[in-house]
Amino acid sequence: MATERQKRIMRAVTATIPRAPFIDAEAIREAARSRRMRSLSPETAVWLAAVARIRHEHTDYDALMDDGYDRDAARFFVADDINAVLDRWGAKRLVDPNAPDEDESAGVAEQFAEE
């Protein structure tokens, strides 16, 4: 039986990225349910987990980091690729490559890099 938070996370995934492939949606739900995300609203947790998943699984972010780019530069260079995936997944919100990094407070960025 799912908890109320788990139900809210499932609804947030559907609302935020309705056309995400099942494997990605499952990984995002799992990340949003993680202990480090508990202090965040389900909607924020899903957004941060989705952006991190896309960054690490659907862009050249990790290769850029391996090539010596710093985190901010690598994130800037993959922002358009992230937005393209978000668009394919039906997201109504996109990342702003010029905005300060919003996912550091949750510590999610490295979860997918470690897998």
N, C-alpha and C positions, 0 to 999 in steps of 0.2 A: 504494500500500500504506500502510495506516494505522500510525502509531507506537503503541506501547503506551499512551502518554498519551492519544492521540486515541481509542483504543478504550475507555479508562477513562472519558473524558469522555462518549462516546456511551452507555455503560452508566449513568453517573451521571444523564444527562438522562432516560433511560427510568425509572430508579428514583425520581428526585426529582419529576418532573413528567410522568407517563406519558401524560396526555391533552392535552398542549400541542399546539396547532396546528403543523403542519409549519413554516410560515414563522417562527413564534416559536422553535420548537426549533432550527431552523438558525441563527438569529441568536444564540441563547444558546450553542450549541456553538462558533460562531465567536468569540464574546467570551471564552468559557472557554479557548479555545486561544491567546488573545492573549499577547503577550510579557509584559505587566504581570501576568498571572495565573500565570506559570510557577512562582513560588515557593509557590503554594498547592496544596493537594491538588485533584485533579480534582473531588471532591465539593463542596469549598468554592467553587471557581471557578464551578461550575455554579450553585450556590445564589446566589452574589452576582450573577452575570450574569442569572439568572432574575428576581431581585428588581428589578434595574436596568431590565431590559427591560420588565417589567410597569409599573414606576413611570413610565417615560417614554412608553410606547406605549399603555397601557391605563388611565391615570388622568389627572386634571387637574393633576398635579404641576407640569408646565412652565407652565401657565396661572397657577397660584398663585404660582410664582416670578416670573413676568412681572408679576403684580399687586403685587409687593413683599413677599410673605411671605418670611421667612428660611427657609433649608433645613430646619431642624429642625421648624418649624411646618408647612411644606408637607408634609413626610414624615409628620408626625403625622396631618394631615387626610386623607391618602390611604391610610393603613395598612389601613383596613377594605376599601377598594377592592382593594388589593393582595391581601389575604387572600381576598377573594371570587374573584379570578382564580386564585390558588393552589389554592383549593378546587375550582373547575371543572376545573383541570388535574390533579387527583388528588394534590396534594402532601399529605404527612403532617405537614409542618412549616409554620408560619405565622410572619409577622413580629410582633414585639411592639412596639407604638407607644411604649411607655415605656422600652424598652431603649436603651442607647447605640447609636449608629450603628455597625454592624459592617462596612460595606463601604468605609469610607474607606481602610483599609490597602491595599486592592487598587486603588483609584482607578478603579473601574468605573462609578460613578454617572453620570459625564458622557459616557460613550461613546455612548449612544443619543441624548442631547440634541444631540450634534454632527451627527448624521446628518440 
